[in-house]
Each structure stands twice: as C-alpha cells, then as structure tokens.
C-alpha cells in the first residue's frame, strides 16, 4: 500500500525524537544528578539498590523515591512495612510518618492504631502488593 501525499509530507517533517542523555538528566532527581553527573553506571547501580523505595510521582510516567520508606530501610512492597508502621502507631512512635505510609500503600484510612492492627491481622494472609494497581497492598478475594 502506497503512502498518500499527506503521509509523505508528515514523514519528511518527522524529527528524531529519541531522548538524549541530556534529556534523561532533566528527568532525574536533581540531587542524583549533582551526585552522579554523567556517571551512567552509578545511576543504574543506585536505582537497582533502591528499587524498593520507588513510587509513582504526580506526573505520568515518572517515579520518585519515597524517603519515608527509604529512611525505615524497608521496601514498599514488603509486608513487613505494614507491620512496622502499625507497631509504631501502637507505640506512639513516629506516628505521622507511620500513618502516612499506611495510607499511601493501602486503600485504608483508620484514625486509631487498634483499627489498623485489626485490619492487618484480619487480612495479612490475603495481602499482596500491586505495582500495576497503584503501588498498594491489595486483598485477594
């Protein structure tokens, strides 16, 4: 099938739109760019080491590091994260962060630590983490 004249004209006007390394640097967190500059393997190593702390950013197709879970040292897809956060709520330790993490990685919002504990105990065996389902722990039906 031959191209139409309009298609030929559009094809001629196409520019190379493949992103360059400079384009990639513009999308990376500024603190990493300052740290690694053009040491490309360092970025790869860093992302591989910290993959468990990545979460979707507010803009589409972008990711950012979740400093809350990174500081705890527990990957966001590890059920232990929920246990640690519920325990912190019960002990009244780092309550704001624990509540924020629980709400970020579940579909729940409870005001009282005992409600979080009850929910987690009830659903623990049916929980799974879904990165395609919003980076949240979901409950198997």
C-alpha positions as a Markdown table, in Angstrom:
| # | Residue | x | y | z |
|---|---|---|---|---|
| 1 | Unk | 0.0 | 0.0 | 0.0 |
| 2 | Unk | 1.5 | 3.3 | -1.0 |
| 3 | Unk | 1.7 | 6.4 | 1.2 |
| 4 | Unk | -0.6 | 9.3 | 0.5 |
| 5 | Unk | 0.9 | 12.7 | -0.3 |
| 6 | Unk | -0.1 | 13.8 | 3.2 |
| 7 | Unk | 1.6 | 10.9 | 4.8 |
| 8 | Unk | 4.7 | 11.5 | 2.8 |
| 9 | Unk | 4.8 | 15.1 | 3.9 |
| 10 | Unk | 4.3 | 14.2 | 7.5 |
| 11 | Unk | 7.1 | 11.6 | 7.3 |
| 12 | Unk | 9.5 | 14.2 | 5.8 |
| 13 | Unk | 8.7 | 16.5 | 8.7 |
| 14 | Unk | 9.5 | 13.9 | 11.4 |
| 15 | Unk | 12.4 | 14.7 | 13.6 |
| 16 | Unk | 14.5 | 12.4 | 15.6 |
| 17 | Unk | 12.5 | 12.3 | 18.9 |
| 18 | Unk | 14.6 | 9.7 | 20.7 |
| 19 | Unk | 15.6 | 11.2 | 24.0 |
| 20 | Unk | 19.3 | 12.0 | 24.6 |
| 21 | Unk | 21.2 | 11.5 | 27.7 |
| 22 | Unk | 20.9 | 15.2 | 28.4 |
| 23 | Unk | 17.1 | 14.8 | 28.2 |
| 24 | Unk | 17.3 | 11.9 | 30.6 |
| 25 | Unk | 19.2 | 14.0 | 33.1 |
| 26 | Unk | 16.4 | 16.6 | 33.0 |
| 27 | Unk | 14.0 | 13.9 | 34.3 |
| 28 | Unk | 16.2 | 12.6 | 37.1 |
| 29 | Unk | 16.1 | 13.9 | 40.6 |
| 30 | Unk | 18.4 | 16.9 | 40.9 |
| 31 | Unk | 20.2 | 15.5 | 44.0 |
| 32 | Unk | 21.1 | 12.4 | 42.0 |
| 33 | Unk | 22.3 | 14.5 | 39.0 |
| 34 | Unk | 24.5 | 16.5 | 41.4 |
| 35 | Unk | 25.8 | 13.3 | 42.9 |
| 36 | Unk | 26.5 | 11.3 | 39.8 |
| 37 | Unk | 26.6 | 13.8 | 36.9 |
| 38 | Unk | 27.4 | 11.8 | 33.8 |
| 39 | Unk | 28.5 | 8.6 | 35.5 |
| 40 | Unk | 25.7 | 6.5 | 33.9 |
| 41 | Unk | 26.5 | 3.2 | 35.6 |
| 42 | Unk | 26.2 | 4.9 | 39.0 |
| 43 | Unk | 22.6 | 5.8 | 38.2 |
| 44 | Unk | 21.9 | 2.2 | 37.3 |
| 45 | Unk | 23.6 | 0.9 | 40.5 |
| 46 | Unk | 21.7 | 3.4 | 42.6 |
| 47 | Unk | 18.3 | 2.5 | 41.1 |
| 48 | Unk | 18.9 | -1.2 | 41.4 |
| 49 | Unk | 19.9 | -0.8 | 45.1 |
| 50 | Unk | 16.9 | 1.4 | 45.8 |
| 51 | Unk | 14.2 | -0.2 | 43.6 |
| 52 | Unk | 12.1 | -1.0 | 46.7 |
| 53 | Unk | 11.7 | 2.7 | 47.6 |
| 54 | Unk | 10.5 | 3.9 | 44.2 |
| 55 | Unk | 6.9 | 5.1 | 43.9 |
| 56 | Unk | 5.0 | 6.9 | 41.1 |
| 57 | Unk | 5.4 | 10.6 | 41.0 |
| 58 | Unk | 2.5 | 13.0 | 40.5 |
| 59 | Unk | 3.2 | 13.4 | 36.8 |
| 60 | Unk | 2.5 | 10.5 | 34.5 |
| 61 | Unk | 5.4 | 8.0 | 33.6 |
| 62 | Unk | 7.7 | 9.5 | 36.3 |
| 63 | Unk | 8.9 | 8.0 | 39.5 |
| 64 | Unk | 10.4 | 9.3 | 42.7 |
| 65 | Unk | 11.9 | 7.9 | 45.8 |
| 66 | Unk | 9.8 | 7.5 | 48.9 |
| 67 | Unk | 12.0 | 9.0 | 51.5 |
| 68 | Unk | 9.7 | 7.7 | 54.3 |
| 69 | Unk | 10.2 | 4.0 | 53.5 |
| 70 | Unk | 13.8 | 4.6 | 52.4 |
| 71 | Unk | 14.6 | 6.0 | 55.9 |
| 72 | Unk | 13.0 | 3.0 | 57.5 |
| 73 | Unk | 15.0 | 0.7 | 55.2 |
| 74 | Unk | 12.0 | -1.5 | 54.3 |
| 75 | Unk | 10.9 | -1.8 | 50.7 |
| 76 | Unk | 7.5 | -0.5 | 49.9 |
| 77 | Unk | 6.4 | -3.9 | 48.6 |
| 78 | Unk | 7.5 | -5.8 | 51.7 |
| 79 | Unk | 4.5 | -6.7 | 54.1 |
| 80 | Unk | 6.9 | -6.1 | 57.0 |
| 81 | Unk | 6.5 | -2.4 | 56.2 |
| 82 | Unk | 2.9 | -2.6 | 57.3 |
| 83 | Unk | 3.8 | -4.4 | 60.5 |
| 84 | Unk | 6.4 | -1.9 | 61.4 |
| 85 | Unk | 4.1 | 1.1 | 60.8 |
| 86 | Unk | 1.2 | -0.4 | 62.8 |
| 87 | Unk | 3.6 | -1.2 | 65.6 |
| 88 | Unk | 4.9 | 2.4 | 65.5 |
| 89 | Unk | 1.3 | 3.7 | 65.8 |
| 90 | Unk | 0.6 | 1.4 | 68.7 |
| 91 | Unk | 3.8 | 2.6 | 70.5 |
| 92 | Unk | 3.1 | 6.2 | 69.5 |
| 93 | Unk | 6.5 | 6.4 | 67.8 |
| 94 | Unk | 6.9 | 8.4 | 64.6 |
| 95 | Unk | 3.1 | 8.4 | 64.3 |
| 96 | Unk | 2.8 | 10.9 | 61.4 |
| 97 | Unk | 5.1 | 9.0 | 59.1 |
| 98 | Unk | 3.7 | 5.6 | 60.0 |
| 99 | Unk | 0.1 | 6.9 | 59.3 |
| 100 | Unk | 1.3 | 8.5 | 56.0 |
| 101 | Unk | 2.9 | 5.2 | 54.8 |
| 102 | Unk | 0.0 | 3.1 | 55.7 |
| 103 | Unk | -2.4 | 5.3 | 53.8 |
| 104 | Unk | 0.0 | 5.6 | 50.9 |
| 105 | Unk | 0.4 | 1.9 | 50.4 |
| 106 | Unk | -3.0 | 0.6 | 51.3 |
| 107 | Unk | -6.5 | 1.6 | 50.4 |
| 108 | Unk | -7.4 | 2.1 | 54.0 |
| 109 | Unk | -7.7 | 5.1 | 56.3 |
| 110 | Unk | -8.1 | 4.5 | 60.0 |
| 111 | Unk | -7.8 | 7.0 | 62.8 |
| 112 | Unk | -7.0 | 4.6 | 65.6 |
| 113 | Unk | -4.0 | 2.3 | 65.8 |
| 114 | Unk | -6.1 | -0.6 | 67.0 |
| 115 | Unk | -8.2 | -0.4 | 63.8 |
| 116 | Unk | -5.0 | -0.7 | 61.7 |
| 117 | Unk | -3.9 | -3.7 | 63.8 |
| 118 | Unk | -7.3 | -5.3 | 63.5 |
| 119 | Unk | -7.4 | -4.8 | 59.7 |
| 120 | Unk | -3.8 | -6.1 | 59.2 |
| 121 | Unk | -4.4 | -9.2 | 61.4 |
| 122 | Unk | -7.6 | -10.0 | 59.6 |
| 123 | Unk | -6.1 | -9.6 | 56.1 |
| 124 | Unk | -2.4 | -10.5 | 56.5 |
| 125 | Unk | -2.7 | -13.8 | 54.7 |
| 126 | Unk | -4.5 | -12.3 | 51.7 |
| 127 | Unk | -2.4 | -9.2 | 51.2 |
| 128 | Unk | -0.4 | -8.7 | 48.0 |
| 129 | Unk | 1.4 | -5.7 | 46.6 |
| 130 | Unk | 0.4 | -4.5 | 43.2 |
| 131 | Unk | 2.6 | -2.0 | 41.3 |
| 132 | Unk | 0.1 | -2.0 | 38.5 |
| 133 | Unk | -2.7 | -1.5 | 41.0 |
| 134 | Unk | -1.5 | 1.8 | 42.3 |
| 135 | Unk | 1.6 | 0.7 | 44.3 |
| 136 | Unk | -0.7 | -0.5 | 47.1 |
| 137 | Unk | -1.2 | -3.6 | 49.1 |
| 138 | Unk | -4.4 | -5.2 | 48.0 |
| 139 | Unk | -6.5 | -8.0 | 49.4 |
| 140 | Unk | -7.0 | -11.2 | 47.5 |
| 141 | Unk | -10.7 | -12.1 | 47.3 |
